[in-house]
Amino acid sequence: MKTTRLALVGLLLLGAACTTPPAATATAPSPAPPGLSTVLLLGDSIAVGEALPLAAAFEASGVGFRSLAAEGGGNVVGPFAEEQWADLPERIADARPSVVLYQLSTFDWGTGPEQRAAYDRLLGAVTATGADLLFVTAPPIEPDEFYAPHTADLARAPEVARAVAAASPERAGVLDAGAVWGRTYQRERDGRADRNPDGVHTCPQGAARFTSWLLGELAARFPGFTPAPATDWADAGWAADDHFAGC
């Protein structure tokens, strides 16, 4: 696993020039910039895995981070959504975020109007705390019998999220992670496992690439934010977590 972590560092350093702005060489994190004091992540089990390197990266970058991503749920529309909504607004408020990231869930099933209502509801819950909302598109999956009936819903979700964000451009936006994942599920990249063979989740390499990309996206939106270099977080031990056992 040590070899895997070192390979992650090398991979991210190779891509750093095109994914993130130049980072400070000091290893001590800088104070959190205005507008990006605490980041809150929402999403399903894909986001659970991504939260592992994100936690290390934000800590190294001097920004607070909390994840409410959930295995087998974490969605705001579709199955389990009502259970989620029972306490979601309170949990968002308790985190005191400046920015909330909602990675669209593989459980965001429903009609267009149902998705729109849920994403509007999420935006309302987020802005009520004074935070901004960024939707993040999910990685493409290889649908099995469980997901096959809902592929149209999942394909529609980013479009609906964009409509919600367009109606509130000062408080919401959409980050298209297609730059990380492409448009179809890809098991390997650069000769290494990038996505879990279950067709849904990520492997450490994919989660690290996503983290590097997301840090760059946030740096572009928040000029006071300078992401820590990959050497400060890619080898922080998170890659050994049991969440990645299938890789």
C-alpha positions in Angstrom: 0.0 0.0 0.0 3.0 2.3 0.6 3.9 1.8 -3.1 0.4 2.7 -4.1 0.5 5.9 -2.1 3.8 6.9 -3.6 2.4 6.3 -7.0 -0.5 8.6 -6.2 1.9 11.4 -5.3 3.8 10.9 -8.6 0.6 10.8 -10.6 -0.7 14.0 -9.1 2.5 15.8 -9.4 2.6 15.0 -13.1 -0.9 16.5 -13.5 -0.6 19.4 -11.1 0.4 21.9 -13.7 -3.0 21.5 -15.5 -5.3 20.9 -12.5 -4.3 23.4 -9.9 -2.7 26.8 -9.7 0.9 27.1 -8.3 0.8 26.2 -4.6 2.9 27.5 -1.8 6.0 25.4 -0.9 5.5 25.7 2.8 4.0 22.7 4.5 2.2 24.6 7.2 -1.4 25.3 6.2 -2.4 29.0 5.7 -5.4 30.5 7.4 -8.7 29.7 5.7 -9.5 32.4 3.1 -12.6 34.5 3.3 -15.5 32.6 1.7 -13.9 29.2 2.1 -13.6 28.7 5.9 -15.4 25.3 6.0 -16.5 23.0 3.2 -19.3 20.5 3.8 -19.7 17.5 1.5 -23.0 15.8 0.8 -23.5 12.7 -1.3 -23.7 8.9 -1.4 -21.1 6.2 -0.9 -19.0 7.4 -3.9 -18.6 10.7 -1.9 -17.8 8.7 1.2 -14.6 7.4 -0.5 -13.8 10.8 -2.0 -14.1 12.4 1.5 -11.0 10.5 2.6 -8.4 12.4 0.5 -10.5 15.5 0.6 -10.3 15.6 4.4 -6.5 15.3 4.2 -6.2 17.9 1.5 -8.4 20.5 3.1 -6.6 20.0 6.4 -3.2 20.6 4.7 -4.7 23.6 3.0 -6.0 25.2 6.2 -9.7 24.8 5.4 -12.2 23.1 7.6 -13.9 20.1 6.2 -16.8 17.9 7.2 -18.6 15.1 5.3 -22.2 14.0 5.6 -21.9 11.6 2.7 -23.7 8.3 3.4 -23.3 4.7 2.4 -26.4 3.6 0.5 -28.1 7.0 0.5 -27.1 10.6 1.0 -29.5 11.6 -1.7 -32.0 14.5 -1.5 -34.5 13.0 -4.0 -35.6 9.4 -4.7 -35.4 6.5 -2.2 -34.2 7.4 1.3 -34.6 11.1 0.6 -37.4 11.7 3.1 -35.3 10.0 5.8 -32.4 12.2 4.9 -34.6 15.4 5.0 -35.8 14.6 8.5 -32.6 16.2 9.9 -30.6 17.4 7.0 -31.2 21.2 7.4 -30.2 20.9 11.0 -27.1 19.0 10.2 -26.1 21.5 7.6 -26.6 24.4 10.0 -24.6 22.6 12.7 -21.6 22.3 10.4 -21.5 26.1 9.9 -20.2 25.7 6.3 -19.2 28.5 4.0 -19.6 26.2 1.0 -21.7 23.0 0.6 -20.7 20.5 -2.1 -23.5 18.2 -3.2 -22.2 15.4 -5.4 -25.2 14.2 -7.4 -26.1 10.8 -6.0 -26.6 7.6 -7.8 -29.9 7.5 -5.9 -31.2 10.8 -7.3 -34.1 9.0 -8.9 -37.3 10.8 -9.9 -39.0 12.9 -12.6 -37.5 16.2 -13.7 -40.0 18.2 -11.5 -39.2 16.0 -8.5 -35.5 16.5 -9.0 -36.0 20.2 -9.4 -38.0 20.5 -6.3 -35.4 18.6 -4.3 -32.5 20.6 -5.6 -34.3 23.9 -4.9 -35.1 22.6 -1.4 -31.4 21.8 -0.9 -30.4 25.3 -2.1 -32.9 26.8 0.4 -31.5 24.8 3.3 -28.0 25.7 2.4 -28.5 29.5 1.8 -30.5 29.7 5.0 -27.2 29.0 6.9 -25.4 31.7 4.8 -23.5 29.2 2.8 -23.3 28.8 -1.0 -24.1 25.5 -2.8 -22.0 23.9 -5.5 -23.5 20.8 -7.3 -20.8 18.4 -8.4 -21.6 15.9 -11.2 -21.1 12.3 -10.3 -18.7 9.9 -12.0 -20.3 7.8 -14.7 -21.3 4.3 -13.6 -21.6 0.9 -15.3 -25.3 0.3 -14.4 -26.3 -3.2 -13.2 -29.9 -4.5 -12.8 -30.3 -2.3 -9.8 -29.5 1.0 -11.6 -30.6 0.1 -15.1 -34.2 1.3 -14.6 -33.0 4.7 -13.4 -30.3 5.6 -16.0 -32.6 8.3 -17.5 -33.0 10.0 -14.1 -29.3 10.0 -13.5 -28.6 11.4 -16.9 -31.1 14.2 -16.4 -29.9 15.2 -12.9 -27.0 17.4 -14.0 -29.3 19.3 -16.4 -31.7 19.9 -13.5 -28.9 21.0 -11.2 -27.7 23.5 -13.8 -31.2 25.0 -14.1 -31.4 25.4 -10.3 -28.0 27.1 -10.3 -28.8 29.3 -13.2 -31.8 30.7 -11.3 -29.6 31.6 -8.3 -26.2 32.4 -9.9 -24.9 34.3 -6.9 -25.5 31.4 -4.5 -25.2 28.3 -6.5 -23.1 26.7 -9.3 -22.3 23.4 -10.9 -18.9 21.8 -11.2 -18.7 19.3 -14.1 -16.4 16.5 -13.0 -16.3 15.1 -16.5 -12.8 16.5 -16.7 -11.9 13.9 -14.1 -14.0 10.9 -15.1 -14.8 11.3 -18.8 -18.3 10.4 -19.9 -18.2 6.7 -19.5 -17.0 4.3 -16.8 -13.3 3.6 -17.1 -11.8 0.9 -14.9 -8.2 1.8 -15.3 -6.2 4.9 -16.1 -2.5 5.1 -16.7 -2.3 1.4 -16.2 -3.7 1.5 -12.6 -7.1 0.9 -11.0 -9.0 4.2 -11.0 -12.6 2.9 -10.4 -13.8 0.0 -8.4 -14.7 -3.1 -10.4 -18.3 -2.8 -9.0 -18.8 -0.2 -11.7 -19.8 2.5 -9.2 -17.2 3.5 -6.7 -13.6 4.9 -6.9 -10.2 3.5 -6.1 -7.6 5.6 -4.3 -6.1 6.8 -7.6 -9.5 8.1 -8.8 -10.3 9.7 -5.5 -7.0 11.4 -5.5 -7.4 12.7 -9.0 -10.9 14.0 -8.1 -9.4 15.8 -5.1 -6.7 17.4 -7.1 -9.3 18.6 -9.6 -11.7 19.9 -7.0 -9.0 21.8 -5.2 -8.2 23.6 -8.5 -11.9 24.3 -9.2 -12.3 25.9 -5.7 -9.1 27.9 -6.1 -10.5 29.4 -9.3 -13.7 30.4 -7.5 -12.0 31.6 -4.3 -8.9 33.6 -5.1 -7.7 33.6 -1.5 -7.6 29.8 -1.5 -4.2 28.2 -2.3 -4.5 24.4 -2.3 -1.8 22.4 -0.5 0.5 20.5 -2.9 -0.2 16.8 -3.4 2.9 15.9 -1.5 1.2 17.2 1.7 -1.9 15.0 1.5 -1.7 12.1 -1.1 0.6 10.1 1.3 -1.4 10.8 4.4 -2.6 7.2 5.0 -6.2 7.5 3.7 -5.5 5.2 0.7 -5.3 2.2 3.1 -8.9 2.7 4.3 -11.2 -0.4 4.1 -13.6 1.6 1.8 -11.1 0.9 -1.0 -10.8 -2.8 -0.3 -12.5 -3.8 -3.6 -9.7 -2.1 -5.5 
